[in-house]
């Protein structure tokens, strides 16, 4: 600016001098006058042109200065608004220049951690000191990845000054120099405690039983798989015990479902008190529970089984009502009775049903013979479901004779099954299977229908009326439609 003013002043001096010496110039020839006059005029025009340009440049400069001031004001306001946002949300930004050892932390750190901003500036390791001891391995693994230049998102717990535990999500962004050395580190931290609490609630609902509060069968399978893996490494033994309440359906139907729910809660409470603190209790569903014992053996499981059975021989008082509810227990061991989760569960279940077949209120260990027995039972069940359609059943009639007159008074219809593969199967073998599966209802109906048909046939060919006795299952008597079906049969007595 000063150089421009100096130039204008010099031009003015030159023009003035030429004008004052005009008289002297007239004494010269005309050519000299024109040359000098033209030169002076050029100097004057140059002055006015440069002055105008200077005015224009000054106006543009002033406009740029005003625009710059406006931009700076907008930036300042934006920074203030951004700072207000950071101060009101549960987010903190941490930036640490390791080369210059300069730390920048937003005030959101105070809300997250409960410590003042100055505390973090004075002690750059404070963030690590307040991390929950169980989560330190997470931080150690995180540090290794960050040192390699990886962006890492971690979740860990911290302990605030008042003892409150909070969950933090920490996204760390490292910067390495050309030689691969960590020179700068930035981190964005969020409070995710509410999210973790919601996840915990959902997890509890998915993996726990609402009625008893026990872990459910889904959690059992996960825990069993993990414990089997650990036992395989340590070469130890795991016992799985299936527990089933005897006659629970009758209690439930007689006294009501609410009464049954209270009984299930009582059973779960007793089972938790009878096992070791290191053992696990699960509710499988319905009236079935599962116990999982680690580092045990057959002798110890026998003792536990007897303690459980003896405890449930005692009467249980529920709402002023005294009841007795015994248990049937089935036990399988890893690795002796199964090398995978499904096999071990199946074998413990098989042992439990064997305990029921043995009269209930007892415990049974799994053995290979039980599998064979279950296979036979399953084959019998499959065969029974097809036997009626294949007309494999027949009736044998045992006469009832009046001895003094030697006259036939009646007969008893005896059911026989001629299996196409196994031959003649005795009733003592297939009737219990039919009872357990409910197939006794259609089979019993067929027996009555066939006995009535045979009786009608005998009467049609001239025999006197005979009474025919048939064996009736208790399940048939419980069926409300049973009497009506009998009345409809032709030839009934």
C-alpha angles and dihedrals in degrees: 000000000000091000090056093052091048090054092051090051093052092051091052092050091052092051093048094050092051091052096050091051092053093112091056090048092056088064089064125078123278094257092059090048093054094046094049092043092050091049092052092047090051091052092051093049090048090054094053093045093052092046091053092048091049090053091051093048091049091053092050091047092051090050092051091049091052092048090049091051090050092050091049090051091051091049091050092050092047091050090050091049091048091049090050089053093050090048094053102045130067093251129110131190120209121191121178122183101203095189094056094025091231120153127199119186129172120229091249086086089074093060093046100045104022092231126112121260090244090058091062093045092050093045112031090184094057092098089061096043093061096051115116110262093235090058098051091098088060090056092047092054090045092054091055092053093045090052087059090054097256122147105234133194113200135179120207142148128253132194115229122212091263091054096255115145115225132181119233129195109205122191108193121197115190127197120206127195125231092280093052096255119142106246104159135025129191127185136185114204128196132185105235098168094119091050091050091050090051090049090050091052092049091046091051091050092049097046105031136068114246096213101049102017089232123136109267133230092275091058090043092059092049093047093045092052091051094046092048089053091050092045090051090056096044094039091233134140131252125197123206116196122191113205122198127182113234117231092358093142091057091049091047094048094044102042100025138256095278089056089048091051091054089050091053090050090051092051093050090050093050094047092052090052094048099053129069119269089250093054125092130230122198136176110230094189138276109017096337129104133180129216122199118197125184129203095014141126140212095270092053092047091051090055092048091048092053092048090053095046093046092049092055094047086074118089117260120219113213120170091338092309119118114214138167120221119176126192137228115213130199121188134195129175133217123254097008098057102030142359098205136045098253095048093048092049092048093050094048088050091050091052091050093053089048088056089054091050088052090062102278126259093079142087130241132192118220119254134172092255089064090060090053090048091050091048091053090047091050091049090049090051092050090047093048091054089058100035097085093051091045092048092234094145123089135176124232115201118217110197123231108215129198099225101206093053096025087225123147106246098180145312140249117229111224119194119228130183122207105196113203091224107026098034122216109010114196119236090240087066104044103029094070089050090050090049093050095047097042091241088121088083098063091034091051091049090053091051092054093045093049093046091051091048091051092047091051090049092053091050092049092056093051107270117139119251114286131190115233119203119209129185113248124203121226087236089060091052089051090055108096092207094055099092093050093051091052092051092055095057114105115230093028116152 
